Amino acid sequence: MSNSEAVSSSSGTKQRWSVLFGTFLTYFYDSYDLAVLAVAMPVIIKTLHIDLFHGGLLSSATMIGAAAGSIVVGLIAENYGRRFAIILSLLEFGLGTMLICYVNSWEWWMALRFLTGLGIGGVWGPCVALLAAHWAPRYMARANSLMLSTFAIGWICASMMGRLVFSYDWRFLFLFGGTSILVALYVWRALPNDRVARPKKGAEQKSSGEFIGLASIFESSTRRRTILATLVNFCQMGGFWGAATWIPTFLVKERGLEMNEMTAFLALMYTGMFVGYQVFGYLGDTFGRRNTIALCFFIDCLTIPAYLLIPDATVLFWFGPIMGMAFGGVYGVTGSFLAELFPSAIRALAGGFCFNVGRLGAVLAPFTVGYIGQAYGLSAGIICSPIIFAFGVAVTLFLPETLVRSTIGVKMSMGPNANPQGVLMK
């Protein structure tokens, strides 16, 4: 079902709000299960008797699983339905997050974080594709930013949960992640049972009912966008996770905070991230998706070094949400940007692939920062993040702007090459 077929009013279909709420809950748990590892990292390092480098590898294992999951679950979504793919992912990473509470070796942690990552990586593409099918282009960035802002809420929740349970048993952080199984039941009941459309004509399109494979996103009309969009997300993931994985440990080890103090710093920083999703989502609908992403990357290049150089804990506390805003801005606008870059029939697969294969940046960054931090201090390691973001500014500008400033039935401001889905096709 294309976006133009789905829109039954100036805002979208009748199911748009149930889709937004269902994907909102889904992505919250996806984000929470990523956040708990970073929040609990100082305790995990002590419990498993590992160093910073091996702690970083736990995060990297999750991201490798997410990259693989984006392909596997993306193919399931395009051929058997996006709702089905979301349910499968919620069940998989919910079980994996609970099981990790019962293992005591670094090797088992690595294995389970990889398996959990498969489900975590499978969520993003189907959620974004469903929103694109049910929301009109003029609201696309804001709808995606609201849904994806649960990434920040997941971090806030993980931080506050840590504040509550660290004095009892940190494993409760991971047990809570298993309640995503209940959300799977909700998604099954509340979201529409989508049937993924198949294009019927065109030299580079699949015939109706034909199985869509990975090669679909590397055809001549989409190859360049697939590669460049993956590089953009590589920069976003590498820059963000290089900093986010180690900021909790940085605050404890280099700024001398207690664990409970650290969680308060994180909660405020990710509150700023939540606000950033909404602010930059509006800017994405006003000034363009690509332009807004490049702006966020540029802000990240300035705020991360400033954060590392601030010696006063009070100033650092209040500067955190300022840094967090640009973190959220990229993640929010990326949803609409990737959805509009690709045709509807491959949207879940292409978007999920670009976003989650881009997680390879998050594979390399955490253990690289940990390795440098082991030798020279975490500040020296985390400074890799703004360097990665700077590269992201340059790569982003090679992609087209996809913003459509009008709805169906009104002349597109982007000119005759813009279609009703908000995709600028060659």
TAGI-V536302 format. One record per residue. N is the residue number from 1. PSI is psi in whole degrees, 0 to 359 (none if undefined). D_FIRST is the distance of its C-alpha to the first C-alpha in Angstrom with 1 decimal. Layout:
n:N psi:PSI d_first:D_FIRST
n:N psi:PSI d_first:D_FIRST
//
This chain:
n:1 psi:118 d_first:0.0
n:2 psi:166 d_first:3.8
n:3 psi:322 d_first:6.7
n:4 psi:329 d_first:8.3
n:5 psi:328 d_first:6.2
n:6 psi:327 d_first:6.5
n:7 psi:117 d_first:10.1
n:8 psi:0 d_first:12.5
n:9 psi:182 d_first:15.6
n:10 psi:344 d_first:17.2
n:11 psi:329 d_first:16.4
n:12 psi:200 d_first:12.8
n:13 psi:171 d_first:11.6
n:14 psi:335 d_first:14.4
n:15 psi:4 d_first:13.4
n:16 psi:325 d_first:13.7
n:17 psi:322 d_first:17.4
n:18 psi:324 d_first:17.1
n:19 psi:316 d_first:14.5
n:20 psi:316 d_first:17.0
n:21 psi:318 d_first:19.9
n:22 psi:317 d_first:18.7
n:23 psi:330 d_first:17.8
n:24 psi:310 d_first:21.1
n:25 psi:319 d_first:23.1
n:26 psi:312 d_first:21.6
n:27 psi:335 d_first:22.4
n:28 psi:311 d_first:25.8
n:29 psi:323 d_first:26.8
n:30 psi:315 d_first:25.5
n:31 psi:319 d_first:27.6
n:32 psi:316 d_first:30.6
n:33 psi:338 d_first:30.9
n:34 psi:320 d_first:31.2
n:35 psi:324 d_first:33.6
n:36 psi:329 d_first:36.1
n:37 psi:315 d_first:37.3
n:38 psi:318 d_first:38.4
n:39 psi:320 d_first:39.9
n:40 psi:359 d_first:41.8
n:41 psi:316 d_first:42.8
n:42 psi:323 d_first:46.4
n:43 psi:319 d_first:47.0
n:44 psi:319 d_first:45.3
n:45 psi:318 d_first:47.4
n:46 psi:318 d_first:50.5
n:47 psi:317 d_first:49.5
n:48 psi:356 d_first:48.6
n:49 psi:53 d_first:51.4
n:50 psi:167 d_first:49.3
n:51 psi:182 d_first:49.5
n:52 psi:322 d_first:47.0
n:53 psi:313 d_first:45.8
n:54 psi:332 d_first:45.0
n:55 psi:319 d_first:43.3
n:56 psi:326 d_first:41.1
n:57 psi:332 d_first:40.2
n:58 psi:317 d_first:38.8
n:59 psi:321 d_first:36.2
n:60 psi:321 d_first:35.6
n:61 psi:321 d_first:35.0
n:62 psi:317 d_first:32.3
n:63 psi:326 d_first:30.5
n:64 psi:316 d_first:31.0
n:65 psi:321 d_first:29.3
n:66 psi:320 d_first:26.4
n:67 psi:317 d_first:26.0
n:68 psi:320 d_first:26.0
n:69 psi:328 d_first:23.6
n:70 psi:325 d_first:21.0
n:71 psi:310 d_first:20.8
n:72 psi:308 d_first:21.3
n:73 psi:329 d_first:18.8
n:74 psi:318 d_first:16.3
n:75 psi:321 d_first:16.5
n:76 psi:317 d_first:16.2
n:77 psi:316 d_first:13.1
n:78 psi:336 d_first:11.2
n:79 psi:338 d_first:12.8
n:80 psi:1 d_first:13.4
n:81 psi:139 d_first:11.1
n:82 psi:322 d_first:11.5
n:83 psi:316 d_first:13.5
n:84 psi:319 d_first:15.8
n:85 psi:321 d_first:16.5
n:86 psi:314 d_first:17.5
n:87 psi:314 d_first:19.8
n:88 psi:317 d_first:21.3
n:89 psi:316 d_first:22.1
n:90 psi:318 d_first:23.7
n:91 psi:318 d_first:25.9
n:92 psi:309 d_first:26.9
n:93 psi:339 d_first:28.0
n:94 psi:313 d_first:29.5
n:95 psi:317 d_first:31.8
n:96 psi:321 d_first:32.7
n:97 psi:323 d_first:33.7
n:98 psi:318 d_first:36.0
n:99 psi:332 d_first:37.6
n:100 psi:341 d_first:38.7
n:101 psi:344 d_first:41.2
n:102 psi:12 d_first:43.2
n:103 psi:151 d_first:43.8
n:104 psi:5 d_first:46.7
n:105 psi:152 d_first:46.6
n:106 psi:323 d_first:44.8
n:107 psi:317 d_first:43.7
n:108 psi:324 d_first:41.9
n:109 psi:316 d_first:40.3
n:110 psi:314 d_first:39.0
n:111 psi:315 d_first:37.5
n:112 psi:326 d_first:35.9
n:113 psi:326 d_first:34.5
n:114 psi:312 d_first:32.9
n:115 psi:320 d_first:31.3
n:116 psi:322 d_first:30.2
n:117 psi:330 d_first:28.7
n:118 psi:315 d_first:26.3
n:119 psi:322 d_first:24.5
n:120 psi:316 d_first:24.9
n:121 psi:341 d_first:23.3
n:122 psi:349 d_first:20.3
n:123 psi:319 d_first:19.2
n:124 psi:308 d_first:18.4
n:125 psi:309 d_first:15.5
n:126 psi:323 d_first:13.3
n:127 psi:313 d_first:14.5
n:128 psi:320 d_first:13.8
n:129 psi:321 d_first:10.2
n:130 psi:317 d_first:9.7
n:131 psi:319 d_first:11.7
n:132 psi:330 d_first:9.9
n:133 psi:343 d_first:6.7
n:134 psi:353 d_first:9.4
n:135 psi:140 d_first:12.2
n:136 psi:151 d_first:13.3
n:137 psi:326 d_first:14.7
n:138 psi:340 d_first:18.2
n:139 psi:8 d_first:18.1
n:140 psi:311 d_first:16.2
n:141 psi:319 d_first:19.5
n:142 psi:319 d_first:21.1
n:143 psi:315 d_first:18.4
n:144 psi:319 d_first:18.3
n:145 psi:321 d_first:22.1
n:146 psi:313 d_first:22.6
n:147 psi:312 d_first:20.6
n:148 psi:347 d_first:22.2
n:149 psi:348 d_first:25.6
n:150 psi:346 d_first:26.0
n:151 psi:315 d_first:27.2
n:152 psi:320 d_first:30.3
n:153 psi:323 d_first:30.6
n:154 psi:319 d_first:30.6
n:155 psi:319 d_first:33.5
n:156 psi:314 d_first:35.3
n:157 psi:316 d_first:35.0
n:158 psi:321 d_first:36.2
n:159 psi:315 d_first:39.1
n:160 psi:323 d_first:40.2
n:161 psi:319 d_first:40.0
n:162 psi:320 d_first:42.1
n:163 psi:325 d_first:44.6
n:164 psi:322 d_first:44.9
n:165 psi:348 d_first:45.1
n:166 psi:329 d_first:46.9
n:167 psi:350 d_first:50.2
n:168 psi:283 d_first:49.4
n:169 psi:115 d_first:47.1
n:170 psi:342 d_first:44.4
n:171 psi:339 d_first:42.5
n:172 psi:332 d_first:41.2
n:173 psi:318 d_first:38.8
n:174 psi:327 d_first:37.1
n:175 psi:322 d_first:37.4
n:176 psi:326 d_first:35.4
n:177 psi:335 d_first:32.5
n:178 psi:346 d_first:32.3
n:179 psi:359 d_first:31.2
n:180 psi:340 d_first:27.6
n:181 psi:326 d_first:27.7
n:182 psi:325 d_first:27.7
n:183 psi:326 d_first:24.6
n:184 psi:321 d_first:22.9
n:185 psi:320 d_first:23.9
n:186 psi:315 d_first:22.6
n:187 psi:319 d_first:19.1
n:188 psi:322 d_first:19.1
n:189 psi:326 d_first:20.2
n:190 psi:328 d_first:18.5
n:191 psi:147 d_first:14.9
n:192 psi:143 d_first:12.1
n:193 psi:88 d_first:11.8
n:194 psi:145 d_first:8.3
n:195 psi:119 d_first:7.3
n:196 psi:124 d_first:6.1
n:197 psi:155 d_first:5.0
n:198 psi:125 d_first:8.2
n:199 psi:144 d_first:9.5
n:200 psi:340 d_first:12.2
n:201 psi:166 d_first:14.9
n:202 psi:139 d_first:16.8
n:203 psi:331 d_first:19.8
n:204 psi:12 d_first:18.2
n:205 psi:156 d_first:14.8
n:206 psi:149 d_first:14.4
n:207 psi:160 d_first:14.5
n:208 psi:129 d_first:12.2
n:209 psi:354 d_first:12.9
n:210 psi:144 d_first:15.0
n:211 psi:131 d_first:15.8
n:212 psi:125 d_first:14.8
n:213 psi:178 d_first:18.0
n:214 psi:330 d_first:19.6
n:215 psi:340 d_first:20.7
n:216 psi:330 d_first:17.2
n:217 psi:1 d_first:17.9
n:218 psi:20 d_first:21.4
n:219 psi:168 d_first:20.8
n:220 psi:328 d_first:22.8
n:221 psi:344 d_first:20.1
n:222 psi:349 d_first:19.3
n:223 psi:310 d_first:22.5
n:224 psi:317 d_first:24.4
n:225 psi:321 d_first:21.9
n:226 psi:314 d_first:21.4
n:227 psi:312 d_first:25.2
n:228 psi:319 d_first:25.9
n:229 psi:325 d_first:23.3
n:230 psi:320 d_first:24.7
n:231 psi:321 d_first:28.2
n:232 psi:315 d_first:27.4
n:233 psi:332 d_first:26.3
n:234 psi:316 d_first:29.3
n:235 psi:317 d_first:31.5
n:236 psi:313 d_first:29.9
n:237 psi:315 d_first:30.1
n:238 psi:316 d_first:33.6
n:239 psi:315 d_first:34.9
n:240 psi:308 d_first:33.7
n:241 psi:335 d_first:34.5
n:242 psi:325 d_first:37.8
n:243 psi:310 d_first:38.9
n:244 psi:324 d_first:37.2
n:245 psi:327 d_first:38.3
n:246 psi:353 d_first:41.9
n:247 psi:317 d_first:42.3
n:248 psi:316 d_first:43.2
n:249 psi:323 d_first:45.8
n:250 psi:316 d_first:47.0
n:251 psi:324 d_first:47.7
n:252 psi:312 d_first:49.7
n:253 psi:320 d_first:51.6
n:254 psi:344 d_first:52.1
n:255 psi:359 d_first:52.1
n:256 psi:25 d_first:53.9
n:257 psi:150 d_first:51.6
n:258 psi:162 d_first:51.7
n:259 psi:317 d_first:48.6
n:260 psi:324 d_first:48.1
n:261 psi:318 d_first:48.6
n:262 psi:318 d_first:46.1
n:263 psi:328 d_first:43.4
n:264 psi:320 d_first:44.1
n:265 psi:316 d_first:43.7
n:266 psi:317 d_first:40.3
n:267 psi:318 d_first:39.1
n:268 psi:321 d_first:40.1
n:269 psi:318 d_first:38.6
n:270 psi:345 d_first:35.2
n:271 psi:318 d_first:35.4
n:272 psi:323 d_first:35.7
n:273 psi:318 d_first:32.6
n:274 psi:316 d_first:30.7
n:275 psi:321 d_first:32.0
n:276 psi:323 d_first:31.0
n:277 psi:314 d_first:27.3
n:278 psi:317 d_first:27.4
n:279 psi:310 d_first:29.8
n:280 psi:338 d_first:28.1
n:281 psi:318 d_first:24.6
n:282 psi:317 d_first:26.1
n:283 psi:325 d_first:27.7
n:284 psi:325 d_first:24.4
n:285 psi:346 d_first:22.9
n:286 psi:314 d_first:26.3
n:287 psi:355 d_first:27.7
n:288 psi:145 d_first:24.8
n:289 psi:308 d_first:23.2
n:290 psi:315 d_first:25.3
n:291 psi:321 d_first:28.5
n:292 psi:319 d_first:28.2
n:293 psi:315 d_first:27.7
n:294 psi:322 d_first:30.8
n:295 psi:316 d_first:32.7
n:296 psi:317 d_first:32.1
n:297 psi:316 d_first:33.3
n:298 psi:318 d_first:36.4
n:299 psi:319 d_first:37.2
n:300 psi:323 d_first:36.9
n:301 psi:334 d_first:39.5
n:302 psi:320 d_first:41.9
n:303 psi:327 d_first:41.5
n:304 psi:310 d_first:41.7
n:305 psi:322 d_first:45.1
n:306 psi:318 d_first:46.3
n:307 psi:318 d_first:45.3
n:308 psi:335 d_first:47.2
n:309 psi:347 d_first:50.3
n:310 psi:118 d_first:50.7
n:311 psi:334 d_first:53.6
n:312 psi:127 d_first:53.8
n:313 psi:323 d_first:51.8
n:314 psi:315 d_first:51.4
n:315 psi:320 d_first:50.1
n:316 psi:321 d_first:47.8
n:317 psi:315 d_first:46.5
n:318 psi:342 d_first:45.5
n:319 psi:337 d_first:44.2
n:320 psi:310 d_first:41.7
n:321 psi:333 d_first:39.0
n:322 psi:316 d_first:39.4
n:323 psi:321 d_first:38.6
n:324 psi:332 d_first:35.7
n:325 psi:314 d_first:33.9
n:326 psi:330 d_first:33.0
n:327 psi:311 d_first:31.9
n:328 psi:328 d_first:29.3
n:329 psi:314 d_first:28.3
n:330 psi:312 d_first:27.0
n:331 psi:321 d_first:25.0
n:332 psi:312 d_first:23.3
n:333 psi:332 d_first:22.4
n:334 psi:326 d_first:21.3
n:335 psi:308 d_first:18.1
n:336 psi:324 d_first:16.8
n:337 psi:311 d_first:18.6
n:338 psi:325 d_first:17.1
n:339 psi:323 d_first:13.5
n:340 psi:343 d_first:14.3
n:341 psi:337 d_first:16.3
n:342 psi:152 d_first:13.6
n:343 psi:154 d_first:10.6
n:344 psi:327 d_first:7.2
n:345 psi:340 d_first:7.7
n:346 psi:18 d_first:11.0
n:347 psi:315 d_first:10.8
n:348 psi:318 d_first:12.1
n:349 psi:310 d_first:14.6
n:350 psi:313 d_first:15.8
n:351 psi:315 d_first:16.2
n:352 psi:321 d_first:17.8
n:353 psi:307 d_first:20.0
n:354 psi:317 d_first:21.3
n:355 psi:314 d_first:21.9
n:356 psi:329 d_first:23.5
n:357 psi:332 d_first:25.3
n:358 psi:341 d_first:26.6
n:359 psi:348 d_first:28.2
n:360 psi:333 d_first:30.9
n:361 psi:323 d_first:32.4
n:362 psi:346 d_first:32.7
n:363 psi:313 d_first:34.3
n:364 psi:321 d_first:36.9
n:365 psi:312 d_first:37.7
n:366 psi:315 d_first:38.9
n:367 psi:335 d_first:41.4
n:368 psi:313 d_first:42.5
n:369 psi:319 d_first:43.2
n:370 psi:320 d_first:44.9
n:371 psi:314 d_first:47.0
n:372 psi:320 d_first:48.2
n:373 psi:327 d_first:48.7
n:374 psi:325 d_first:50.9
n:375 psi:323 d_first:53.2
n:376 psi:0 d_first:53.1
n:377 psi:149 d_first:51.6
n:378 psi:329 d_first:48.0
n:379 psi:318 d_first:48.2
n:380 psi:325 d_first:48.8
n:381 psi:315 d_first:45.8
n:382 psi:338 d_first:43.3
n:383 psi:347 d_first:44.2
n:384 psi:330 d_first:42.0
n:385 psi:309 d_first:39.0
n:386 psi:334 d_first:39.6
n:387 psi:318 d_first:40.3
n:388 psi:319 d_first:36.9
n:389 psi:323 d_first:35.3
n:390 psi:320 d_first:37.4
n:391 psi:325 d_first:35.9
n:392 psi:324 d_first:32.4
n:393 psi:313 d_first:33.3
n:394 psi:315 d_first:34.1
n:395 psi:320 d_first:31.0
n:396 psi:322 d_first:28.6
n:397 psi:350 d_first:30.1
n:398 psi:353 d_first:29.1
n:399 psi:155 d_first:25.3
n:400 psi:155 d_first:23.9
n:401 psi:136 d_first:23.3
n:402 psi:358 d_first:19.7
n:403 psi:131 d_first:20.5
n:404 psi:125 d_first:19.4
n:405 psi:15 d_first:21.9
n:406 psi:165 d_first:20.3
n:407 psi:180 d_first:17.5
n:408 psi:136 d_first:15.8
n:409 psi:354 d_first:18.6
n:410 psi:143 d_first:21.1
n:411 psi:133 d_first:22.4
n:412 psi:134 d_first:21.3
n:413 psi:343 d_first:24.3
n:414 psi:355 d_first:23.5
n:415 psi:183 d_first:24.2
n:416 psi:345 d_first:22.7
n:417 psi:354 d_first:21.0
n:418 psi:137 d_first:18.6
n:419 psi:171 d_first:15.1
n:420 psi:346 d_first:13.2
n:421 psi:353 d_first:11.3
n:422 psi:20 d_first:14.8
n:423 psi:127 d_first:15.1
n:424 psi:101 d_first:18.4
n:425 psi:147 d_first:18.1
n:426 psi:none d_first:21.4
//
